[in-house]
Amino acid sequence: MSSTTSVLLLNGDQELLDQISAWLDEVAPGQYRLAPGNTEEDGLAELLSGDHSVGLYCSGEDPIAARDLLSSVKSHFSPVPLVVLTNQMNHILDREAVPAGAADYLALDTLNAYWLERALRYAIERKRTEKHLARLAHHDPLTDIPNRVLFRDRLENAIRVASRDKSRFALLFIDLDDFKVVNDRYGHDIGDGLIRLCAERLQSLLRRSDSMARMGGDEFTLLLLNVESSSSLAHLAVKIIEQITSPYEIGGYQINVGCSVGIASYPEAGHSADSLLKSADLAMYQAKQVEGSNFRFFTEEMNRDVRYRLRLEEDLRRAVENNELYLEYQPRFAVRSGKVVALEALLRWNHPQKGILSAHSFISIAEDTGLIFAIGYWAIRRACEDLQRLKSDVGIDIKMAINLSARQFRDESMVQYVANIFSDTGVNPAQIEFELTETALMENIDMVSLCMRPLSYFGVTFTLDDFGTGSSSFLHLQRLPIAALKIDSQFMTDLLRRRSERRLVSAMMNLAHNLGKVVVAEGVENARQQNWLAAEGCDQMQGYFLAPPQSYERLQKAIVGMTLADVSLNTPPDDDEA
């Protein structure tokens, strides 16, 4: 050993102190320094102080006192190992000592200098290894701050203390904005450097009583004890945003990122670790919906939304099992011929209590829970089956447009699944059109494009839905196999009241035609909109005024000969068919 090792002797008399000193000097002269401790209580405080390398405890004739001390050592996660000594071998204590928290157990009547020094040396090495393994298990290797395992343990302890003391604390959830862009543009080494610097900046804002952790990726959490007020939390959130969004110099590059902060206070936002984490995460998500870097507090309104979503999530799982989901179909007309050229499959849920729900009421829940995969494949299969039935029953051969969630493209087997559906149903892939929203496409451009190309080889076409509401580039519109652009229905509302709206829609149609795309207008609600769109060169249109969504059975009876001139379907369906 290169330095002096301090050994704390608890509950030993002067004779034992001299004996142990002599043994240690015999084996390792000058390398051990023996320090006497008085009572067990004082000794425990000294042991936990970290001023010594190892403790020796002479249990004497009181086994209960020995058990109490070992229990305290174990419960306080002592940084120093404790070796138990007795005058003679006690078989009960021999079996109980190590499980109770001792590093080793020795009997003085069989002990010598060599075995004593060896026991102390091994105890120190084992404790050092335990500390190292514990750090690996509880700290993030990139930033060396606590990971989610240790943070959760601290959060649960904070809940216990706050519940007992009727005190308050806050949990902050921090997520970097556009971190993926940094990784993609500059590489993962620069991304790792950014995460380390973010951790350092956050650490500089914390008090000694606060804790922070890296939850994974670009997500951090802060645990703030003894919170004074919501205003102090707001001030801290502003400081966090200022620190994180200040430019970084990494590897010769100047890097800029934003961040979103969600704040959940105990006990208002939850009484368990799971509920608090979920509340802070939800508040962070709300902050992300606002452009730029922002923070949001978890509110009771959010809480009600969470409870509603959780109930709806449970109901949706049962809905899949109980076949409560079904499709309605809305015809799409070609402007020149006036004929139906496609049907859009629209997902519906016949909820036992809430009645008929449209997809926008529950599709985000399906995406968050992963149910989107089962629901999505079911919808594709049902739409393909009904397209084949329509061809067989009434002899009509048209396209079927099916809405896809960008989340569905995360399934590596998606292309194979879809190909199997085509094979099983016998549908011609050229009659299938997949619709993706502009926003979803741009958020997942790399992932989506990987699946679009093989599907297009089958003959499938793609339509960009909600065109004009997102930020797609000309380059992507040209390079990806997108056949049509669907102008969002929100532009129809003010089409005839505002000249600026008409100019905008006209410009979008010209752009689409110049790119060689078919233009589809949705949300056509009156004859004036229909006539204006036709005059401006719109290729296809759909809307309640032309024909509302309807069940397969109703559609089957009416679709033969249906044209834009047909007015028999220009009213919404009855309540029992909605």
Protein Blocks (a to p, Z undefined) as FASTA:
>chain_A
ZZdcddddehiafklmmmmmmmmmmmmghkaccdddfbfklmmmmmmnopafbdcddebj
alklmmmmmmmmmmnopabdcddddfbdcfklmmmmmmnopabdcdfklgcfklmmmmmm
mmmmmmmmmmmmmmmmmccfklopacfklmmmmmmmmmmmmmmnopacdddddddehklm
mmmmnojklmmmmmmmmmmmmmmmpcfkbccddebhjbccdddehifblklmmmmmmmmm
mmmmpccdeehiacdddddddddddfklocbfklmmmmmmmmmmmmmmpgcjddddddfk
lmmmmmmmmmmmmmmmmmmmnopaccdddddddfklopafbdcdddddddfklopadfkl
mmmmmmmnopmmmmmmmmmmmmmmmmmmmmmmnopacdddddddfklmmpmklmmmmmmm
mmmnopafklpccdddfklmmmmmmmmmmmmmmmmmnopacddehihjamcdfklmmmpc
cfbdcddfklmmmmmmpmklmmmmmmmmmmmmmnopacddehiabfklmmmmmmnopabd
cdfkloccddfklmmmmmgopafklcklmcccdfklZZ
